[in-house]
Amino acid sequence: MYNIHKIPIGIYEKALPGDFSWEEKMNAAKAAGFDYMELSVDESEERLSRLDWSEEEIEALKSTMEQTGISFPTMCLSGHRKYPFGSKDPHIRAKAFEIMEKAILLSVKLGIRCIQLATYDVYYEESDEETKALFLDGMKQSVAMAARAGVILAMEIMDTKFVGTIVRAMHYLKEIPSPYFKIYPDMGNLSNFSSDVEGELELGFADIVAIHVKETKPGIFKCVNFGEGCVRFTDIFRKLKELGYSGMFLIEMWADNSINNSFEDAVKNIKDARIFVEDKMKQAGLLTNTL
């Protein structure tokens, strides 16, 4: 289980093969040296259906977490990309609120403390002042729901310009001042939209609840192998050490589901990523006690 004497490093659920059972995913994460896993609820019907898990299914998953020692302290809730709060279609907005309410309730049942939000006003529609105003209203209502449940909502620094930087996120934090509304920076996304990543982190430091560690290239936000992109990991970790950050880090990567992944291969892929990231942390002086 959690070791509060070391910086926690987690792995994104989608880094494990999609056809793995929960037990296989969690055992792979544990074997690769990770402290936790981040649950994915994306826009696919398969993953959105998780919001309707029965009590029996939830209890079975909790039992697996207990047996493996791998928990879900965070949820990546990207289902709002398809059903955004800023949509001009009232039916889509109603679906956005339904997803949000169910995600908060599921978080309470699973012990998830932080829901990472896909910070889009709209994704498949054109953005304008109306969609931005609708998004803000949706955030206000969502934060009120989350606060009542004691669950933090954290805006991801995204792969679009809308909230592609912490500077842009600060506008919403000022509009909705709440201990239950924070930010969840993504190193890769931030590196694409800002030439001063260190300054961005310093600006929003007091509101950072977790950090995605992801490799990117200019204009390419997914599936870039660690070490093959442009993210200045050591410099960023050095800045976080200077700021005194000791919170969660989540390695975000994706398994290749087009091939047959053995358990051993899956473990190796995510373990190699952890070793790469921890090496950069050590170079920055941020990490001294690792598995």
MARTORNU-531891 format. One record per atom (N, C-alpha, C): x, y, z. Coordinates in steps of 0.1 Angstrom, whole numbers, padded with zeros to 4 digits, always signed. Atoms other than C-alpha are relative to their C-alpha. Layout:
# residues N
XYZ
...
END
This chain:
# residues 291
+0008-0012+0000
+0000+0000+0000
+0009+0012+0000
-0007-0013+0001
+0009+0037+0001
+0012+0001+0010
-0011-0003-0009
+0043+0046+0016
+0001+0015+0000
+0001-0015-0001
+0039+0082+0029
+0014+0006+0002
-0014-0005-0002
+0077+0085+0033
+0007+0001-0014
-0006-0001+0013
+0084+0085-0005
-0010+0007-0009
+0009-0006+0009
+0070+0105-0034
-0007-0011-0008
+0007+0011+0006
+0042+0084-0049
+0000+0002-0016
+0000+0001+0015
+0045+0074-0086
-0010-0010-0005
+0010+0009+0005
+0015+0060-0103
+0001-0002-0015
+0000+0003+0014
+0007+0046-0137
-0014+0001-0006
+0013-0001+0007
-0022+0054-0161
-0005-0013-0003
+0006+0013+0003
-0046+0025-0165
+0002-0004-0014
-0001+0004+0014
-0044+0027-0203
+0015-0003-0004
-0014+0005+0003
-0006+0020-0201
+0000-0015+0001
+0002+0014-0001
-0018-0016-0194
-0009-0005-0011
+0008+0004+0011
-0033-0037-0222
-0015+0000+0004
+0015-0001-0003
-0071-0032-0225
-0006-0013+0003
+0006+0012-0003
-0078-0069-0224
+0005-0007+0013
-0004+0005-0013
-0061-0074-0190
-0012+0001+0010
+0010-0001-0011
-0084-0081-0160
+0006+0010+0009
-0005-0009-0010
-0082-0057-0131
+0011-0006+0008
-0010+0006-0008
-0062-0082-0112
+0014+0000-0008
-0012+0000+0008
-0037-0085-0141
+0006+0014-0001
-0005-0014+0000
-0034-0047-0144
+0006+0004+0013
-0005-0005-0013
-0029-0041-0107
+0013-0008+0003
-0012+0008-0002
-0004-0070-0104
+0012+0005-0008
-0010-0005+0009
+0015-0056-0134
+0006+0013+0006
-0004-0012-0006
+0016-0022-0118
+0009-0002+0012
-0007+0003-0013
+0028-0036-0085
+0014-0006-0004
-0013+0006+0003
+0055-0058-0102
+0009+0010-0007
-0008-0011+0006
+0067-0027-0121
+0005+0010+0009
-0004-0010-0010
+0072-0008-0089
-0008+0012+0002
+0009-0012-0001
+0043+0016-0090
-0007+0000+0013
+0007-0001-0012
+0025+0029-0060
-0015+0000-0001
+0014-0001+0002
-0009+0034-0075
-0003+0000-0015
+0005-0001+0014
-0030+0035-0107
-0011+0010-0001
+0010-0010+0002
-0052+0061-0122
-0011-0006-0009
+0012+0005+0007
-0087+0050-0133
-0003+0008-0012
+0004-0008+0012
-0098+0060-0168
-0015-0002-0002
+0014+0000+0004
-0134+0070-0176
+0000+0009-0012
-0001-0008+0012
-0131+0082-0212
-0013+0001-0007
+0013-0003+0008
-0157+0090-0239
-0006-0013-0006
+0005+0013+0006
-0161+0053-0250
-0011-0005+0009
+0011+0005-0008
-0193+0037-0240
+0004-0011+0010
-0005+0011-0009
-0173+0008-0225
+0004+0006+0014
-0005-0006-0012
-0156+0031-0200
-0010+0009+0007
+0010-0008-0007
-0185+0054-0194
-0010-0009+0008
+0009+0009-0008
-0205+0024-0183
+0005-0004+0014
-0006+0002-0013
-0181+0021-0154
-0008+0009+0011
+0007-0009-0009
-0201+0050-0139
-0013-0007+0005
+0012+0007-0004
-0230+0025-0136
+0003-0013+0006
-0004+0013-0006
-0211-0003-0119
-0010-0003+0012
+0009+0004-0011
-0233-0023-0095
+0009+0000+0013
-0007+0000-0013
-0224-0024-0058
+0008-0013+0001
-0008+0012+0000
-0212-0060-0063
+0013+0002-0008
-0012-0003+0008
-0188-0049-0091
+0010+0009+0007
-0009-0009-0008
-0175-0021-0069
+0007-0007+0011
-0006+0007-0011
-0169-0044-0040
+0010-0010-0005
-0010+0009+0006
-0151-0069-0062
+0012+0007-0004
-0012-0008+0004
-0128-0042-0075
+0007+0005+0013
-0006-0004-0013
-0122-0029-0039
+0008-0012+0006
-0007+0012-0006
-0113-0065-0029
+0013-0003-0008
-0012+0002+0008
-0088-0067-0058
+0011+0010+0004
-0010-0010-0005
-0072-0034-0047
+0006-0004+0013
-0005+0004-0013
-0069-0047-0012
+0010-0012-0001
-0009+0012+0002
-0053-0080-0024
+0013+0004-0007
-0012-0004+0008
-0028-0063-0048
+0008+0011+0007
-0006-0012-0006
-0021-0032-0027
+0001+0012-0010
+0001-0011+0010
-0028-0010-0058
-0013+0007+0001
+0012-0007-0001
-0054+0017-0053
-0002+0010-0011
+0003-0011+0010
-0071+0044-0074
-0002+0013+0008
+0003-0013-0007
-0065+0078-0056
-0005+0010-0010
+0004-0010+0010
-0072+0096-0089
-0008-0007-0011
+0008+0004+0012
-0096+0093-0118
+0003+0010-0012
+0000-0009+0012
-0090+0106-0153
-0013-0001-0007
+0014-0001+0006
-0125+0117-0164
+0001+0008-0013
-0001-0007+0013
-0121+0125-0201
-0013-0002-0008
+0013+0002+0007
-0157+0115-0210
-0007+0013-0004
+0006-0013+0004
-0166+0152-0211
+0006+0005-0013
-0004-0005+0014
-0147+0155-0244
-0011-0002-0010
+0011+0003+0008
-0177+0139-0260
-0013+0007+0005
+0012-0006-0006
-0202+0154-0236
+0004+0012+0008
-0006-0012-0007
-0188+0189-0227
-0011+0009+0006
+0009-0010-0006
-0203+0214-0204
-0003+0012-0008
+0002-0012+0008
-0199+0241-0230
-0008-0001-0012
+0008+0003+0012
-0220+0225-0256
-0013+0009-0001
+0013-0008+0001
-0249+0246-0270
-0012-0009-0001
+0011+0010+0000
-0270+0214-0271
-0004-0003+0015
+0004+0003-0014
-0289+0212-0238
+0000-0014+0004
+0000+0015-0003
-0291+0174-0241
+0014-0004+0003
-0014+0003-0003
-0253+0172-0242
+0004+0005+0013
-0003-0006-0014
-0250+0195-0212
-0006-0008+0011
+0007+0008-0010
-0275+0174-0193
+0008-0013+0002
-0008+0013-0001
-0253+0143-0201
+0013+0004+0007
-0013-0004-0007
-0222+0162-0189
-0002+0000+0015
+0002+0000-0014
-0238+0168-0155
-0003-0014+0005
+0002+0014-0004
-0250+0132-0153
+0013-0007+0002
-0013+0007-0001
-0215+0120-0159
+0008+0005+0012
-0007-0006-0012
-0201+0144-0133
-0005-0005+0013
+0006+0005-0012
-0225+0134-0107
+0003-0015+0003
-0003+0014-0001
-0220+0097-0113
+0015-0002+0004
-0014+0002-0003
-0182+0101-0113
+0004+0004+0014
-0002-0004-0014
-0183+0119-0079
-0004-0011+0009
+0005+0010-0009
-0204+0092-0064
+0008-0013-0001
-0009+0012+0001
-0182+0064-0078
+0013+0003+0007
-0013-0003-0007
-0151+0082-0064
-0002-0002+0015
+0002+0002-0014
-0166+0082-0030
+0000-0015+0004
+0001+0014-0003
-0173+0045-0032
+0014-0007-0001
-0013+0007+0002
-0138+0036-0045
+0012+0007+0008
-0010-0006-0007
-0119+0060-0023
+0009+0009-0008
-0007-0010+0009
-0108+0083-0052
-0001+0014+0006
+0000-0013-0006
-0098+0116-0038
+0000+0012-0010
-0002-0011+0010
-0092+0136-0070
-0005-0005-0014
+0005+0003+0014
-0110+0136-0104
+0007+0010-0009
-0006-0009+0010
-0089+0150-0132
-0010+0003-0011
+0010-0004+0010
-0112+0169-0156
+0007+0003-0013
-0004-0004+0014
-0108+0172-0194
-0005+0014-0002
+0004-0014+0000
-0107+0209-0195
-0002+0006-0014
+0005-0005+0013
-0125+0216-0228
-0013+0007+0002
+0014-0005+0000
-0154+0240-0232
-0008-0008-0010
+0006+0010+0009
-0162+0220-0263
+0012-0006-0008
-0010+0007+0007
-0142+0196-0284
-0004-0002-0015
+0004+0003+0013
-0162+0186-0314
-0009+0011-0006
+0008-0012+0004
-0180+0220-0317
+0010+0012-0001
-0008-0013+0000
-0167+0255-0324
-0001+0007+0013
+0000-0008-0013
-0156+0274-0293
-0003+0014-0003
+0002-0014+0000
-0169+0309-0287
-0004+0005+0014
+0003-0006-0013
-0179+0332-0259
-0012-0007+0007
+0012+0007-0006
-0212+0313-0253
+0005-0013+0006
-0004+0013-0005
-0195+0279-0250
+0009+0002+0012
-0009-0003-0011
-0169+0294-0226
-0008+0003+0012
+0009-0004-0011
-0197+0309-0204
-0007-0012+0005
+0007+0012-0004
-0216+0276-0204
+0010-0009+0008
-0010+0008-0007
-0184+0258-0194
+0003+0005+0014
-0002-0005-0013
-0178+0281-0165
-0011-0003+0009
+0012+0003-0008
-0213+0277-0153
+0000-0015+0004
+0000+0014-0003
-0209+0239-0155
+0011-0003+0010
-0010+0002-0010
-0177+0241-0135
-0005+0004+0014
+0005-0005-0012
-0193+0261-0108
-0010-0010+0007
+0009+0010-0005
-0221+0236-0104
+0007-0013+0004
-0007+0013-0003
-0197+0206-0105
+0008+0001+0012
-0008-0001-0012
-0174+0220-0079
-0009+0000+0013
+0009+0001-0011
-0204+0225-0056
-0004-0014+0004
+0003+0014-0003
-0213+0189-0060
+0012-0008+0006
-0012+0007-0005
-0178+0177-0055
+0004+0004+0014
-0003-0005-0013
-0173+0198-0024
-0009-0007+0010
+0009+0007-0009
-0203+0182-0008
+0004-0014+0003
-0005+0014-0002
-0187+0148-0013
+0014-0001+0005
-0013+0000-0004
-0153+0159-0003
+0010-0005-0010
-0008+0004+0011
-0138+0151-0037
+0005+0012-0007
-0007-0011+0007
-0113+0174-0054
-0002-0001-0016
+0000-0001+0015
-0119+0184-0091
+0012+0007-0004
-0012-0006+0005
-0087+0192-0109
+0001+0001-0015
-0001-0002+0014
-0084+0208-0143
+0013-0005-0005
-0012+0004+0007
-0059+0190-0165
+0004+0012-0009
-0006-0009+0009
-0036+0213-0184
+0000-0007-0013
+0004+0009+0011
-0048+0201-0218
+0008+0001-0012
-0006+0001+0013
-0038+0193-0253
-0006+0010-0011
+0004-0011+0009
-0056+0223-0268
+0002+0013+0007
-0004-0013-0005
-0050+0260-0263
-0010+0005+0011
+0011-0006-0009
-0083+0266-0243
+0006+0000+0015
-0007+0000-0013
-0065+0255-0210
+0012-0008-0002
-0012+0007+0003
-0032+0245-0224
+0012+0005+0009
-0010-0005-0009
-0013+0265-0198
-0006+0003+0014
+0005-0003-0013
-0015+0272-0161
-0005+0014+0001
+0005-0014+0001
-0019+0309-0169
-0015+0000-0004
+0014+0001+0004
-0052+0300-0187
-0009-0006+0011
+0008+0006-0010
-0063+0278-0159
-0003+0009+0012
+0001-0009-0011
-0058+0305-0133
-0013+0009-0001
+0013-0007+0002
-0088+0324-0148
-0011-0007+0007
+0011+0008-0006
-0111+0296-0137
+0001-0002+0015
-0002+0001-0014
-0095+0292-0103
-0004+0013+0007
+0005-0013-0006
-0102+0329-0097
-0015+0002+0000
+0014-0001+0001
-0137+0326-0109
-0007-0009+0010
+0006+0010-0009
-0143+0295-0087
+0010-0002+0012
-0009+0003-0011
-0123+0299-0055
-0005-0010+0010
+0004+0011-0008
-0126+0266-0037
+0011-0009+0003
-0010+0010-0003
-0104+0241-0019
-0003-0013-0008
+0004+0012+0008
-0122+0215-0041
+0002+0002-0015
-0002-0003+0014
-0112+0231-0074
+0015+0003-0002
-0014-0001+0001
-0075+0227-0083
+0005-0002-0015
-0005+0003+0013
-0052+0220-0113
+0009-0013+0001
-0007+0013+0001
-0035+0188-0125
+0009+0002-0013
-0008-0003+0012
-0006+0199-0149
+0005-0013-0007
-0006+0011+0008
+0006+0176-0177
+0013+0006-0006
-0013-0006+0005
+0043+0182-0184
+0001+0000-0015
-0001+0000+0015
+0040+0172-0220
-0009+0011-0007
+0008-0010+0006
+0010+0194-0228
+0005+0014+0003
-0006-0013-0004
+0025+0223-0209
+0012+0004-0008
-0012-0003+0008
+0057+0220-0228
-0003+0004-0014
+0004-0003+0013
+0038+0223-0260
-0005+0014-0002
+0007-0013+0000
+0020+0255-0251
+0007+0012+0007
-0007-0011-0008
+0045+0274-0229
+0015-0002-0002
-0014+0000+0001
+0081+0284-0234
+0007+0001+0014
-0005-0002-0014
+0084+0289-0196
-0007-0009+0009
+0007+0010-0008
+0072+0257-0180
+0003+0002+0015
-0004-0002-0014
+0091+0264-0148
-0008+0012+0006
+0008-0011-0005
+0074+0298-0145
-0015-0003+0002
+0014+0004-0001
+0040+0283-0151
-0002-0008+0013
+0002+0008-0012
+0045+0258-0123
+0001+0008+0012
-0001-0009-0012
+0056+0285-0099
-0012+0008+0002
+0012-0008+0000
+0026+0305-0108
-0012-0007+0007
+0012+0008-0005
+0001+0277-0100
+0003-0009+0011
-0005+0010-0009
+0021+0258-0075
-0010-0003+0012
+0009+0002-0012
-0003+0263-0045
-0013-0007-0004
+0012+0006+0004
-0031+0248-0066
+0002-0014-0007
-0003+0013+0007
-0013+0217-0080
-0003-0012+0010
+0003+0012-0009
-0027+0184-0066
+0007-0013-0005
-0007+0012+0005
-0009+0159-0089
+0005+0005-0014
-0006-0004+0013
+0012+0160-0121
+0001-0012-0009
-0002+0010+0011
+0011+0140-0153
+0014+0001-0005
-0013+0001+0006
+0045+0129-0165
-0001-0007-0013
+0003+0005+0014
+0042+0125-0203
+0010+0006-0009
-0009-0005+0010
+0065+0128-0232
-0008+0005-0012
+0006-0006+0012
+0055+0149-0262
+0010+0005-0010
-0008-0008+0010
+0068+0164-0294
-0009+0012-0004
+0009-0011+0004
+0056+0197-0309
-0012-0005-0008
+0012+0004+0007
+0020+0191-0319
-0004-0014+0001
+0003+0015-0002
+0021+0154-0309
-0001-0002+0015
+0003+0001-0015
+0005+0148-0275
-0001-0014+0005
+0002+0014-0005
+0002+0110-0273
+0009-0009-0006
-0008+0011+0005
+0022+0079-0277
+0014+0003-0005
-0014-0003+0003
+0056+0095-0278
+0009-0007+0011
-0008+0008-0009
+0082+0072-0262
+0009+0009+0009
-0009-0008-0009
+0101+0086-0232
+0014+0001-0006
-0014-0002+0005
+0134+0101-0243
+0000+0003-0015
+0000-0003+0014
+0122+0107-0279
-0008+0013-0003
+0007-0012+0002
+0104+0139-0273
+0007+0013+0004
-0006-0013-0003
+0110+0175-0263
-0001+0005+0015
+0003-0005-0014
+0100+0176-0226
+0013+0000+0008
-0012-0001-0007
+0128+0188-0204
-0002-0005+0015
+0004+0006-0013
+0121+0164-0175
+0009+0005+0011
-0009-0003-0011
+0152+0171-0154
-0002+0014+0005
+0002-0014-0004
+0148+0208-0155
-0014+0003+0007
+0013-0001-0006
+0111+0205-0146
+0000-0006+0014
-0001+0006-0013
+0118+0181-0118
+0008+0009+0010
-0009-0008-0008
+0145+0204-0105
-0008+0012+0005
+0009-0011-0004
+0120+0233-0104
-0010-0004+0010
+0009+0005-0009
+0095+0212-0086
+0006-0003+0014
-0007+0002-0012
+0121+0203-0060
+0002+0014+0007
-0002-0013-0005
+0129+0240-0056
-0013+0005+0007
+0013-0005-0005
+0092+0247-0050
-0005-0008+0012
+0004+0008-0011
+0089+0219-0025
-0011-0009-0002
+0010+0010+0004
+0066+0196-0044
+0003-0014+0005
-0002+0014-0004
+0061+0162-0028
-0012-0008-0002
+0012+0007+0003
+0028+0151-0042
+0001-0011-0010
+0000+0011+0009
+0017+0125-0067
+0005+0004-0014
-0003+0000+0014
+0032+0119-0101
-0006-0012-0007
+0007+0011+0008
+0013+0099-0127
+0007-0001-0013
-0006+0002+0014
+0032+0084-0157
-0011-0003-0009
+0010+0002+0009
+0009+0087-0186
+0006-0005-0013
-0005+0006+0012
+0015+0064-0215
-0011-0010-0004
+0010+0008+0006
-0005+0040-0237
+0005-0013-0005
-0004+0013+0005
-0003+0003-0243
-0004-0001-0015
+0003+0003+0014
-0003-0009-0279
-0010-0012+0000
+0010+0010-0001
-0036-0028-0280
-0002-0007-0013
+0001+0007+0013
-0031-0039-0316
+0008-0012-0001
-0008+0012-0001
-0007-0066-0305
-0004-0008+0012
+0002+0008-0012
-0009-0094-0281
+0011+0003+0010
-0010-0004-0010
+0008-0082-0249
+0000-0011+0011
-0001+0009-0011
+0021-0108-0225
+0001+0008+0013
-0002-0007-0013
+0021-0100-0188
+0014+0005+0002
-0014-0004-0001
+0059-0099-0188
+0003+0012-0008
-0003-0012+0008
+0060-0075-0217
-0007+0013+0005
+0007-0012-0006
+0034-0052-0201
+0008+0005+0012
-0007-0005-0012
+0054-0051-0169
+0013+0007-0004
-0012-0006+0005
+0086-0044-0188
-0002+0014-0005
+0003-0013+0007
+0071-0015-0208
-0002+0011+0011
+0003-0011-0010
+0058+0004-0177
+0012+0001+0010
-0011-0001-0009
+0088-0005-0156
+0011+0008-0006
-0010-0008+0007
+0112+0009-0182
-0004+0015+0000
+0005-0014-0001
+0091+0041-0182
+0003+0006+0014
-0002-0004-0014
+0093+0043-0144
+0015+0003+0002
-0015-0001-0002
+0131+0038-0144
+0005+0013-0007
-0004-0013+0008
+0135+0066-0171
-0004+0012+0008
+0005-0012-0007
+0114+0090-0151
+0007+0002+0014
-0007-0001-0013
+0130+0082-0117
+0015+0004-0002
-0013-0005+0003
+0164+0087-0133
+0001+0015-0002
+0001-0015+0002
+0154+0122-0143
-0002+0007+0013
+0002-0005-0013
+0141+0128-0108
+0013+0000+0008
-0013+0000-0008
+0174+0117-0093
+0010+0010-0005
-0009-0010+0005
+0193+0139-0116
-0003+0014+0005
+0005-0013-0005
+0172+0168-0104
+0001+0001+0015
-0001+0000-0014
+0177+0158-0068
-0013-0001+0007
+0013+0000-0006
+0140+0153-0063
-0003-0014+0007
+0003+0014-0005
+0141+0115-0057
+0013-0006+0005
-0012+0007-0005
+0165+0097-0034
-0003-0014+0005
+0004+0013-0005
+0145+0067-0021
-0009-0007-0009
+0008+0007+0009
+0132+0044-0047
+0000-0015+0002
+0001+0015-0001
+0121+0008-0051
+0011-0006-0008
END
